[in-house]
Amino acid sequence: VEEGMVVLGLASNGLHAKGYSRARKVLLERVGLALDLFLPELGCTVGEELLKPTRIYVRSLLPLVEEGCIAAMAHITGGGLLENIPRVLPAGLGVELQAGSWPILPVFELIEKLGHIDREEMARTFNLGIGMAVIVASAEAELVAARLRAAGERVYRIGRVVRGVGVQVV
């Protein structure tokens, strides 16, 4: 991983494997939503949203990994975007994520609004719609993104590697 590399985000389909305790506390305990309540903004019931399975990215990513097209990957689980991406960065490098470069899934907007949780805390707890961050050379970013799209992924150019520490959303 080097300064100037591109961070591609692969879309999640919801909470994935982390954030259920916080989501349950906000949606079910604090607000009192019923599991069978249909919410138009989610397009399903609260229960159906909470039961969406975690996306698995291995089939899409493995060929690119084997070809050496990917410098690093971070599965966005516990610790959200802010704590998972730094785990794959060498000392002295950080990541700037571009706010608005990917769609925040409705479930996260709902939790943020109903739970009165600020966006930074949301990014520390949840994936916010990005289930996997992939770091690639700038010159190969479009080709890698196109191959991932051809494999069925929703891919967004979400940031870049910079000098510094941690992840900042700018």
Beta strands, then each sheet from edge to edge (+ up, - down):
strand 1: 6-11
strand 2: 38-39
strand 3: 44-45
strand 4: 72-75
strand 5: 93-97
strand 6: 130-136
strand 7: 155-163
strand 8: 166-169
sheet 1: 4+ 6- 1+ 7- 5+ 8+
sheet 2: 2+ 3-
end
